[in-house]
Amino acid sequence: MKIERVIDGKVVGRPKLYANGKYKCHPDGDNKTPVWCASLAEVADYLRANPGSGVRMNPEGGKISENIFIDGAAR
């Protein structure tokens, strides 16, 4: 499973794995209430099921909700 932020054909971000071993997603319009996902597959399912939602991505750890590609396909 591969989740990436792609801009102008270049990968510029990947989901940030936190010290608890999970990924942090957020609902649309909310940057403070995390939805913790235990795997990239869970992140992908969450992002697909919740339009406008986002995931915290490296390198800066910001919430990204646009230009997300899951296994090479636009979300």
C-alpha positions in Angstrom: 0.0 0.0 0.0 1.4 3.4 -1.0 -0.2 6.8 -0.1 1.6 9.9 -1.4 1.0 13.5 -2.0 1.9 14.3 -5.7 2.3 17.8 -7.1 3.5 18.4 -10.7 4.4 14.7 -11.0 6.7 14.7 -8.0 6.1 12.9 -4.6 6.2 15.6 -2.0 4.7 13.8 1.0 4.0 10.5 2.6 1.9 9.7 5.7 3.6 10.4 9.0 4.0 7.4 11.3 3.8 8.6 15.0 5.6 7.1 18.0 2.5 5.1 18.9 2.9 3.2 15.6 -0.2 4.8 14.1 -1.2 7.4 11.4 -3.2 10.5 12.2 -6.2 11.4 10.0 -8.6 14.2 10.4 -12.2 14.8 9.3 -13.0 17.5 6.8 -12.7 21.0 8.4 -11.1 19.7 11.6 -7.4 19.8 12.4 -7.6 18.9 16.1 -9.7 15.8 16.4 -7.5 12.9 15.3 -8.8 9.6 13.8 -5.9 7.1 14.5 -5.3 4.4 11.9 -3.2 1.4 12.6 -2.1 0.8 8.9 -1.8 2.5 5.6 -4.8 0.3 4.4 -6.9 1.9 7.2 -5.7 5.4 6.2 -6.7 4.6 2.5 -10.1 3.4 3.6 -10.7 6.4 5.8 -9.6 8.9 3.0 -11.8 7.2 0.4 -14.8 7.1 2.7 -14.5 10.7 3.9 -14.2 13.2 1.1 -12.3 16.3 2.3 -10.6 14.5 5.1 -6.9 14.5 5.4 -3.8 12.7 6.8 -0.8 14.2 8.5 2.2 13.8 6.2 5.9 14.2 6.3 8.1 16.2 5.8 6.3 18.9 8.0 3.6 16.8 9.5 0.8 19.0 8.2 -2.7 17.8 7.4 -2.9 17.1 3.7 -6.3 16.6 2.0 -5.5 17.4 -1.6 -3.3 15.8 -4.3 -3.4 12.5 -2.5 -2.7 9.3 -4.5 -3.4 5.8 -3.2 -1.5 3.1 -5.0 -0.9 5.5 -7.9 -4.6 6.5 -8.4 -6.0 9.9 -7.4 -8.2 9.6 -4.3 
